[in-house]
């Protein structure tokens, strides 16, 4: 477990260093495209040849670095501080008190005493289907969330196994790594949204009421914006893949093993996973980055080519494989 904690800490630091570099790379591409399509010369045949002035690009790039780092830093700090609120809003979770459900509360408390860890917050989602997840970055924000369907349809041993699995994620600091990736992907998604809106506005408003020469200039602007949008999309997609690969599927196997050891009943956890995979809840959550937190990803449950394609880039291993390993525990 200590090795897993150290590994997750290293990955968190790697993501923290990688993301500003990717953002700055996108800024340089933006400046280079603008410069390339805005500068050039006429050759001996009278044809206009675009030319990239790297010195000018590098000059403006250096001057924008502090602003980019400041913007990313402010966004990251705000998101880091309010990640719990963001996840509650995305999933519709609410706090669960001991008075409302002493069964769940006592289970969490007893398991925390057994593994000598601080008691996390407990949230519940009013969803008749089954799922659960852990979240948080520190002792103040660590949270275990379950659906009402999970609480109602699992027996005590199965529910205890699921809670032990989620507590192991917290103990291994998986949640801190996941929250870091969610924040980064959120920034990328916002940049993509702004780029798409720019492309939309350029097409809708960029060609009306101008001379032929102006129309040519507007057409050139549209091309530049489209290229920028394409670059942003490509970088965002690459970053998503890197994030998913960084958050190894091994963490789910480790959490299964730790949860089975903590509750002392691997067969109960295997039975719970089988029930959850048959009817996973939280499918209404549209943000895939938040769905990475779930014990079973609802969008990856199914058959066919699409499910196979999704599984290639999934953060969760195949649920059936997880069950087989637990049954051999």
N, C-alpha and C positions, 0 to 999 in steps of 0.2 A: 504493500500500500504506500509506503514511504517513497518507493521508486516512482509510482504513478503520480504522487503529489509533486515530486521534483520535475517529472516530465511535463506535467501540465503547467507548472510555473515557467519552465523554459519556453513552452509554446506560447504562453501569454506574452512574454517579453518579446518573442519573435514577431508575433502579430502586431504588437505596439510599435516595433521598429519598421516592419514591412509596410504598414498602411500609409504613413506619411510619405514614404518613398513612392508608392503607387500614385497617390494624389499628386505629388510634385511631377511625376512623369506625365500624368494626364495634362497638367498645366503646360508643361513644355510642348507637348504635342499640339495643344490648342494654339499657343503662340506661334509655333512653327508653321501650322497650317494657315493662320491668318497672314503671316509674313510672306509665305510662299505664294499665295494667291493674290496678294496685294502688291507684290513687287515683281519686277522683271525688266526685259529690254526687247527691242526689235532687232532681229537679225538682218543679215544682208538681203534676205528675201522679203522683208517687210512683215515677217510673222512675229507675233508677240511670244516671247519665251519667258515662262515663270522662273524665278530664281530665289533661292533661300539665302537670306543674309543671316548666317549663324551668329555673328557678333551682335547684331541687334536683338535677335531672339534671346541669346544668353544674357544680354544686359537687362532686358525686361523680365526675364525669368528670375534673375538674382533679386531684382527689386520686389518681386511678388512673393518670394519665399517666406518672409516674415508674416505677411498677411495670410497666406495659406496655412502656415503652421498655427497662427493665432486662431483662425476660424475653426480648423480641425480640433485644436485643443479645447476651445470653448465648447464646441458641440460634444466632444467626448466627455468632458467634465460634467456638463449638464445631464447627459444621458446616463453617465456612470452613477450619478447621485440619485436619479429618478428612474432607474431601470425597473424597480419593483412596481411603481405606478404604471409604467408603460406595459409591463407584462400583465398586470391585473386588468388593464383596459383592453388589451388584445384578447384575453381569454374570458373575461367576465367573471373573474374570481373575486371572492369576498372572504373576510376573516371568519374563522371557525372558533368558537369558544368551547370551553370544557362543558358548560351548561347545555349547549346545543347538542353536542355529540361526545359524551364522555368516553365512549368506546374508542373512537379514533384518537382523541386527545391522550388517553391513558396509554394507548399503544405506542404513540410517538414518545411519550415521556419515559416509559419503561425501556424502550430500545435505546434512547439517549443515555439513560443511566447505565445500561449494559455495556455500551461502548465508550463511556466517559466523554460525552460530547455535550455541548450546550444545547438547550432546547430551541429548535427553530420555530418560526411562526408557522401556523397551520391555516391554509386557505381551502375553500371548497368552491366548486363550480356546479351550479344547478344544471346538470346535464344527465339525462337518464342512461346514457351510454357509459363506457368504461375507459378511463385513462388516468394518468397521474404524472406529475413531474416535480422536480426540485429546481429552485432558482436562488439567486442571491450572490453577493460578492464578499460579504463579511458577516460577522456574527449578528449584526443589527438587521441585516436584510435576508439572511438565509430563510427559505420558506419551502415547505412541502405542501403541494396542492393536489387534491384528489377530487374526482367528480362524485356527485351524489349516487350515480349509478354504480360506481365502483364500490362505494361503502355499503350499498344495499344488496349487491349481488355476489360479493365475495364473502366466504366464511372468515372466521377470525385468523386462521393460519395463513390463508392466501393474502388477506389484507395486510397482515403483519409482514409477509414476505415482500410485498410491493413497497411498503413504507421503509423497510430495511434497505431495499434497493436504492430508494431515493436518498436516504440518509448517507449511504455509501458515496453517492455522487457528491454530496456536500463535504464529506470527510476527505475525499480525493481531490477536492477543489475543481471538479469538472465544471461546476456551475459558473465559477469565475471565468474560466476559459470560454464557456459558451456565451456568457453575457458580453464579454469583450468582442467576440465575433459578431454578435447581434448588433452592437453599436456600430461597428465598422461597416457592416453590410447596409445598415440604415442610412449612413452617410452616402454610400455609393448609390443606393436607390433614389435618394433625393436628387443627386446630381443627374441621374438618368431621367428623372421626371422633369427637371428643369430643361434638360436638353430636348426631350420630346416636345415640350411646350414651345420651345424656340423654333423647332422645325415646323410645328403646326402653324404658329403665327407667321413664319416666313412664307409658307405656302398660301395661307389665307389672305394676308395683308401685303405681301411683298411684291405683287405684280399689277396692282391696280392704279390707273391714273398717272402713268409715267411715259416718258418718251422711249423710243426704241433703245437709245443708249442707256437710259436708266434701267430699262427692263433687262438689258444685258448685265448691268452691274448687279441688279437684284438676283438674277439667275446665278451669278457667280457667288453671291452671298449665300444663296440656298445650298449650293454645292458645298461650300465651306462648312455651313452649319450641319449638313448631313454627314460630312466626313467627321466632324467633331462628335456628332451623336453616335456614329458608328464606332469611333475610337473609345468613347466612354462606355458604350455597351460591351465592347470586346474586353476592355479592362475590368469592368464590373463582373462580367461572366468569369473571367480568369480568376479574379479575386474570390468569387464565390466558390469556385472549384478548389482553390488553394485553402480556403477556410475549411471546407468540408474534409479535405484530405488531412489538414492539420488536426482537426478534431476527429481522431481516429475512432473507428468502430470498436477498437479494443476497449474503450472506456465503458461500453455497455456490457461487454463480457466481464470486465473487472467489477462493475457495479453488481452484476448478477452474482458473481462469486462472493463478493463482500456481503451482499444482502443475504445470500444463503447461509453464510457463516454466522452472520449476526442473529438471524431468526432461528437458525439451527434446523431449518426444514427446506432443503432445496426442492423437494417434490411439490411443496405448497406453492413456492414461487413459480415453478414450471406450470402448475395448474392455473395459477392466476394469469400468466402470460398467454396461455391458450384461450382463456375466457376473454381476455382483453382483445386479442387479435381477431376473435370472432365478431366483436362488436365494439370497435374503438370509438371513443367519443372525441370531442374537440375538433371534428372535421370542419366546423364552421370557422375555425381560425384560419384566415387567409394568408397570414405571414408565415412563410416557410422557415424563416430564421427562428421564430418563436417555436414552431413545431419541432425543431431540433431538440427541444427540452423534453418532449413527451417520452414516456417509457416505451410506447409503440406509436410510430408515426402513422397516422390514419391514412395518409395519401399513398403510402407504400404497401398497403394491404390490398392484395388483388392478384389477378392472373394476367397472362398475356405479355405481348411484346413491350407495351408501355411500362408495365411494372418492372420488366427485366431491365429496360433502359434506365428507369429511375434508380434501380438498385445499384447500378454501376457507380453512381455519384452520391449514394445515400450515406448519411452519418450513422444510421442504425444497421446492424447486421440483420440477416434474415431471422425472423422470430422463431421459426421452426428449428433452426440450428441452435438458437439460444436454449430452447426447451430441451433439445436432445442432450446438450452438454449438462444442463442441470439435472436431468434424469440419470446421468452417469456419475454425478458428483459423489 
